[in-house]
Amino acid sequence: MRQDRVGTIAPANHGQPGVAQSIKRNATPVFGVLIQRQPAMRILIVEDDATLSEVMRGLLEEEGYLVETVARGADAVKSATEEPPALLILDLGLPDKDGVAVAKELGSDRRTAQIPVLFLSGRADLATRVRVFRDLPGDFLRKPYRVEELLARIERCLTDADARARLRSDARIDELSGLGNVRLLAERLEVEAARRLRYGTPVSVVVLDVNGLKQINDAHGHLTGSAVLRALGDALRAAIRETDVAFRFGGDEFVVLLPHTDLHAGMAFAERLLGRIRALRPCAISVSVSIGVAASNDVLDDSIQAQLGRADAAAYAAKRAGGDRVVTLDPSS
């Protein structure tokens, strides 16, 4: 059974250890389960008081967290950037740089900007100093603090961070198809452009245009048209690999990004996908699509957006040719 904790944690004072009162335990549970934590949830403690740091480590490991401790701001930035933690517990008074500067540096990096920060300090102006972070995830706690309060603030930071992550995810998902939306597509195009520039790895873009969606809506109603789009979303999710990403690009258009995929493999994927779509019968209606494929080509494109434009043009060419086919405008290799 988990035990209650009664006591206060304080920085080392006049050479004495960093626990002002011993931590007593009795048989009364404190919080119960406030959130469902993954066993490997990791917390990074940035605290230069070694005794206080180790006390916190022991408490949090007993709560089921993975804990790393560092004493310097530079080490905190390095660790958080290499492996972003679920939470950063950050003392403001560090030997090499101010904790506020550490938080600003991490907040300006896309890789670490969403890490919640629990600021710690014994200074009376703590709230004023961290007010600049009011729009960023996190909380603050003055030293000395009670164990119960520390654990409650940690739970609050993690719960709020989880809620924000869900909102960010929802903002990038097309509600009807369950695929990524235009916002997520724009973000992933940036990622693939950077990967291609750095490593020279190929990427193929596949564009699907639904044939006759307006006629389906007019003849059978928009609920049937929506069923067709949901069925296409299901088919795309079933066809792609873990490294691929599918999006609903517009009313009747879909896009698939295929990293590490050349034209030959991209065309093979599109043909398999076309066969899967031909077998769909949502609301007893057959589904037809026109598919265009474009592979990365530094001669033809100056950007991945241009490559997307070529794939879109290829899908339009497939539609003009009667639809229900795969077309590429790329030169054969």
C-alpha positions in Angstrom: 0.0 0.0 0.0 1.3 3.5 -0.8 1.9 5.6 2.2 1.2 9.1 3.2 4.0 11.6 3.4 4.1 14.3 6.1 7.0 16.7 6.1 8.7 19.7 4.6 11.5 19.8 2.0 13.9 22.7 2.3 17.3 23.6 0.9 20.3 22.8 3.0 20.8 25.4 5.7 24.0 26.3 7.6 25.6 23.1 6.5 22.7 20.9 7.6 21.0 18.3 5.4 18.3 19.5 3.0 15.3 18.0 4.8 13.9 20.2 7.5 11.6 17.6 9.0 11.9 13.9 8.6 9.4 12.3 6.3 7.0 10.2 8.3 4.7 7.6 6.9 1.4 6.2 8.0 -1.2 4.0 6.5 -3.5 6.8 5.0 -3.4 7.2 1.2 -2.8 10.8 0.1 -4.0 11.4 -3.4 -5.1 8.1 -4.9 -4.7 8.0 -8.7 -5.1 11.4 -10.2 -3.8 10.5 -13.7 -2.9 7.3 -15.5 0.9 7.5 -15.8 3.0 5.5 -18.2 5.6 3.4 -16.2 8.4 5.2 -18.1 7.3 8.8 -17.6 10.5 10.7 -17.1 11.1 13.8 -14.9 14.3 15.9 -15.1 15.2 17.6 -11.8 17.6 20.6 -12.1 18.8 21.4 -8.6 22.3 22.2 -7.4 21.5 21.3 -3.7 22.6 17.7 -3.9 20.8 16.6 -0.7 17.5 18.2 -1.8 17.9 16.7 -5.3 18.3 13.2 -4.0 15.4 13.5 -1.6 13.2 14.5 -4.5 14.5 11.7 -6.6 13.6 9.2 -4.0 10.1 10.5 -3.6 9.4 10.6 -7.3 10.9 7.2 -8.0 8.7 5.8 -5.2 5.7 7.4 -7.1 6.7 5.4 -10.2 8.5 8.0 -12.3 11.9 7.7 -14.0 14.1 10.5 -12.6 17.2 12.2 -13.8 19.0 14.8 -11.8 21.5 17.5 -13.0 23.0 20.5 -11.1 23.8 22.9 -14.0 21.6 24.8 -16.4 23.8 23.8 -19.4 23.4 20.1 -18.5 19.6 20.6 -18.2 19.4 22.1 -21.7 21.5 19.3 -23.2 19.5 16.5 -21.5 16.1 18.0 -22.3 17.0 18.5 -25.9 18.4 15.0 -26.4 15.5 13.3 -24.6 12.6 15.6 -23.7 11.2 14.7 -20.3 7.6 14.7 -19.3 8.3 17.4 -16.8 11.2 19.7 -15.9 11.6 20.6 -12.2 13.8 23.7 -12.4 15.5 25.6 -9.5 16.0 29.2 -10.4 19.4 29.6 -8.6 21.8 27.5 -10.6 25.6 27.9 -10.5 26.2 28.5 -14.2 23.1 30.2 -15.5 19.8 31.5 -14.1 16.8 29.1 -14.3 14.8 31.7 -16.1 17.4 31.7 -18.9 17.2 27.9 -19.1 13.5 28.0 -19.4 13.6 30.7 -22.1 16.2 28.7 -24.1 14.1 25.5 -24.0 10.9 27.4 -24.7 12.4 28.9 -27.9 13.3 25.4 -29.3 10.4 23.5 -31.0 11.7 20.2 -29.7 11.4 21.3 -26.0 8.8 24.2 -26.1 6.0 22.0 -24.8 7.8 20.6 -21.8 6.0 21.7 -18.7 8.2 23.4 -16.1 7.8 23.4 -12.3 9.9 26.4 -11.1 11.4 26.2 -7.6 13.0 29.0 -5.5 13.2 30.3 -2.0 13.0 33.9 -3.3 10.0 36.0 -2.3 9.7 37.3 -5.9 9.3 33.9 -7.5 5.9 34.6 -8.9 7.0 37.9 -10.4 10.1 36.4 -11.9 8.3 33.6 -13.7 5.3 35.7 -14.8 6.9 36.0 -18.2 6.1 32.3 -18.7 2.3 32.7 -18.1 1.6 31.5 -21.7 3.9 28.5 -21.3 3.0 25.2 -19.6 4.1 25.0 -16.0 3.7 26.1 -12.4 5.9 27.4 -9.5 6.5 26.4 -5.9 8.3 28.4 -3.2 10.9 26.7 -0.9 10.4 25.3 1.6 7.4 23.2 0.5 5.5 20.3 1.9 5.9 16.9 0.2 2.1 16.8 -0.5 2.2 20.1 -2.2 5.2 19.1 -4.4 3.4 15.9 -5.5 0.2 17.8 -6.2 1.9 20.4 -8.3 3.7 17.7 -10.3 0.4 15.9 -10.9 -1.2 19.2 -12.0 1.6 20.0 -14.4 1.4 16.5 -16.0 -2.4 16.5 -16.2 -2.4 20.0 -17.8 0.3 19.0 -20.3 -1.6 15.9 -21.3 -4.7 18.0 -21.9 -2.8 20.5 -24.0 -1.2 17.7 -26.0 -4.7 16.3 -26.8 -5.9 19.7 -27.9 -2.8 20.1 -30.2 -3.5 16.6 -31.6 -7.2 17.4 -32.2 -6.2 20.6 -34.0 -4.2 18.6 -36.5 -6.8 15.8 -37.2 -9.6 15.9 -39.8 -12.7 15.0 -37.8 -14.5 13.2 -40.7 -11.7 11.0 -42.0 -9.6 10.7 -38.9 -6.5 11.6 -41.0 -4.2 14.5 -40.6 -5.5 17.9 -41.8 -4.0 20.7 -43.8 -2.2 22.1 -40.8 -0.5 18.8 -40.0 0.4 18.4 -43.7 2.2 21.8 -43.7 4.2 20.8 -40.6 5.2 17.4 -42.1 6.1 18.9 -45.4 8.6 21.1 -43.5 10.0 18.0 -41.7 10.4 16.0 -45.0 12.0 19.0 -46.7 14.6 19.3 -43.8 15.2 15.5 -43.9 15.8 15.6 -47.6 18.1 18.6 -47.4 20.2 17.0 -44.6 20.3 13.4 -45.7 19.3 13.4 -49.3 16.7 10.6 -48.7 13.9 10.2 -51.3 10.3 11.0 -50.5 7.2 10.3 -52.7 4.0 12.3 -52.6 0.7 10.6 -53.5 -2.4 12.7 -54.2 -5.9 11.1 -54.4 -8.9 12.8 -56.0 -12.3 11.3 -55.3 -14.2 10.9 -58.6 -17.8 12.1 -58.6 -18.1 13.0 -54.9 -20.5 15.9 -55.7 -22.7 13.5 -57.7 -22.8 11.1 -54.8 -23.8 13.9 -52.5 -26.5 15.0 -54.9 -27.9 11.6 -55.6 -27.6 9.9 -52.2 -27.2 12.8 -49.7 -24.3 14.2 -47.7 -24.4 11.4 -45.1 -23.5 8.9 -47.9 -20.8 11.2 -49.2 -19.4 11.4 -45.6 -19.4 7.6 -45.4 -17.3 7.5 -48.6 -14.7 9.8 -47.1 -14.6 7.9 -43.9 -14.1 4.6 -45.8 -11.3 6.2 -47.7 -9.7 7.3 -44.5 -9.9 3.8 -43.1 -8.4 2.4 -46.4 -5.5 4.8 -46.2 -4.7 4.0 -42.6 -4.7 0.3 -43.4 -2.4 0.8 -46.4 0.4 3.0 -45.0 3.5 2.1 -42.9 4.3 3.5 -39.5 6.6 6.0 -41.2 4.0 7.2 -43.7 1.4 9.9 -43.0 -1.9 10.4 -44.7 -4.0 13.6 -44.8 -7.3 14.9 -46.0 -6.2 17.9 -48.2 -9.6 19.3 -49.2 -13.2 18.3 -49.7 -12.4 15.4 -52.0 -8.6 15.2 -52.0 -6.2 13.2 -49.9 -2.4 13.3 -49.7 0.0 10.6 -48.5 3.7 11.3 -47.7 6.0 8.3 -48.2 9.4 9.0 -46.7 12.4 6.9 -47.9 10.4 6.0 -51.0 11.5 6.4 -54.6 9.2 6.7 -57.7 9.1 2.9 -58.3 8.1 2.1 -54.8 5.7 5.1 -54.7 3.9 3.8 -57.8 3.7 0.3 -56.4 2.1 1.7 -53.2 -0.4 3.7 -55.2 -1.4 0.7 -57.3 -1.9 -1.4 -54.2 -3.9 1.4 -52.6 -6.1 1.7 -55.8 -6.9 -2.0 -55.6 -7.9 -1.7 -51.9 -10.2 1.3 -52.8 -11.8 -0.5 -55.7 -13.1 -3.1 -53.1 -14.8 -0.5 -50.9 -18.6 -0.5 -50.8 -19.7 2.2 -48.3 -23.5 2.4 -48.3 -23.4 -0.1 -51.2 -21.7 2.4 -53.4 -18.5 1.8 -55.3 -15.7 4.3 -54.9 -13.5 5.6 -57.6 -10.3 7.7 -57.3 -7.7 9.3 -59.5 -4.2 9.0 -58.1 -1.1 11.1 -58.9 2.4 10.3 -57.8 5.6 12.4 -57.7 9.0 11.4 -56.3 11.6 13.9 -55.0 13.6 15.3 -57.9 16.0 18.2 -57.5 15.9 18.9 -61.2 12.1 19.1 -61.4 11.4 20.8 -58.0 12.9 23.5 -56.0 10.8 22.5 -52.9 8.7 19.8 -51.6 5.7 22.0 -52.1 6.5 22.0 -55.8 6.6 18.2 -55.6 3.2 18.2 -54.1 2.0 20.4 -57.0 3.4 17.8 -59.5 1.5 15.0 -57.7 -1.7 17.1 -57.7 -1.2 17.7 -61.5 -0.7 14.0 -62.0 -3.9 13.2 -60.2 -5.8 15.7 -62.4 -4.3 14.0 -65.5 -5.5 10.7 -64.2 -9.0 12.2 -63.8 -9.0 13.6 -67.3 -8.0 10.2 -68.6 -11.2 8.7 -67.1 -10.1 8.2 -63.4 -9.7 4.9 -61.5 -6.0 4.9 -62.4 -2.5 5.9 -61.2 -0.5 8.5 -63.1 2.9 10.1 -62.7 4.3 12.9 -64.7 7.8 12.1 -63.6 10.3 10.9 -66.2 10.9 7.2 -65.9 14.2 6.2 -64.3 
